[in-house]
């Protein structure tokens, strides 16, 4: 009975997590053409983004907007173009990026 309860709890946590919160969505949305988890490409490494925004309560909202609309100046001269993602996909991607170490 305890293992059934533990399995149900694990399923609840897993199913409540943002869908596709992983590199697959980043690859599908072409984010990995300019970013990598652990090194700078055209844009900053995801681990560097996570470090810069660690502890900022508004980071998910702020970065989700940048993913959707694009932005410039935060990491140098090269702008990030707007991306064809839904608000939910942007939030999922940003949540995943901020979890990189």
C-alpha positions as CSV (number, residue, x, y, z in Angstrom):
1,X,0.0,0.0,0.0
2,X,2.9,2.4,0.8
3,X,4.5,1.8,-2.5
4,X,1.2,2.5,-4.3
5,X,0.9,5.8,-2.4
6,X,4.5,6.6,-3.3
7,X,3.9,5.8,-6.9
8,X,0.8,8.0,-7.0
9,X,2.7,10.9,-5.4
10,X,5.5,10.5,-7.9
11,X,3.1,10.5,-10.8
12,X,1.4,13.6,-9.5
13,X,4.7,15.5,-9.3
14,X,5.7,14.2,-12.7
15,X,2.4,15.1,-14.4
16,X,2.3,18.5,-12.8
17,X,5.7,19.4,-14.2
18,X,5.8,21.6,-17.3
19,X,5.4,19.5,-20.4
20,X,8.6,19.0,-22.4
21,X,10.7,20.8,-19.8
22,X,13.9,19.5,-21.4
23,X,16.3,19.8,-24.2
24,X,13.9,18.2,-26.6
25,X,11.7,21.3,-26.7
26,X,14.7,23.5,-27.0
27,X,15.9,21.5,-29.9
28,X,12.5,21.4,-31.5
29,X,12.1,25.2,-31.2
30,X,15.6,25.7,-32.7
31,X,17.0,27.3,-29.5
32,X,20.1,25.0,-29.6
33,X,21.2,26.6,-32.9
34,X,22.4,29.6,-30.8
35,X,22.6,28.2,-27.2
36,X,24.2,25.2,-25.5
37,X,23.9,24.1,-21.9
38,X,27.5,24.5,-20.9
39,X,29.2,26.8,-23.4
40,X,28.6,30.1,-25.2
41,X,27.7,29.8,-28.9
42,X,26.0,32.7,-30.5
43,X,24.1,33.4,-27.3
44,X,25.1,32.6,-23.7
45,X,25.3,29.1,-22.2
46,X,22.1,28.1,-20.4
47,X,24.1,27.5,-17.2
48,X,25.3,31.1,-17.4
49,X,21.8,32.4,-17.8
50,X,20.7,30.3,-14.8
51,X,23.5,31.7,-12.7
52,X,22.8,35.3,-13.7
53,X,19.0,35.1,-12.9
54,X,19.3,32.8,-9.8
55,X,17.1,33.9,-7.0
56,X,15.2,36.5,-9.1
57,X,11.5,36.0,-8.5
58,X,10.5,37.6,-11.8
59,X,13.0,35.7,-13.9
60,X,10.6,33.3,-15.5
61,X,8.2,36.0,-16.6
62,X,10.9,38.4,-17.7
63,X,12.8,35.7,-19.7
64,X,9.7,34.2,-21.1
65,X,8.8,37.6,-22.6
66,X,12.3,37.8,-24.1
67,X,12.0,34.4,-25.6
68,X,8.8,35.4,-27.3
69,X,9.6,38.9,-28.4
70,X,13.4,38.8,-28.6
71,X,15.8,41.1,-27.0
72,X,19.2,42.7,-27.0
73,X,21.8,44.2,-24.7
74,X,21.7,41.8,-21.8
75,X,24.5,39.6,-23.1
76,X,26.3,41.8,-25.6
77,X,25.7,43.3,-29.1
78,X,24.1,40.3,-30.8
79,X,20.3,40.4,-30.4
80,X,18.1,37.4,-29.8
81,X,15.3,37.3,-32.4
82,X,11.7,36.7,-31.5
83,X,10.8,33.0,-31.4
84,X,7.7,31.2,-32.6
85,X,6.7,29.7,-29.3
86,X,3.5,29.9,-27.2
87,X,3.6,31.6,-23.8
88,X,3.4,28.1,-22.2
89,X,6.3,26.8,-24.3
90,X,8.3,29.9,-23.4
91,X,7.6,29.4,-19.7
92,X,8.6,25.7,-20.0
93,X,11.8,26.5,-21.8
94,X,12.8,29.2,-19.4
95,X,12.0,27.0,-16.4
96,X,14.2,24.4,-17.8
97,X,17.0,26.9,-18.6
98,X,17.0,28.3,-15.1
99,X,17.4,24.7,-13.7
100,X,20.7,24.2,-15.5
101,X,23.8,24.2,-13.4
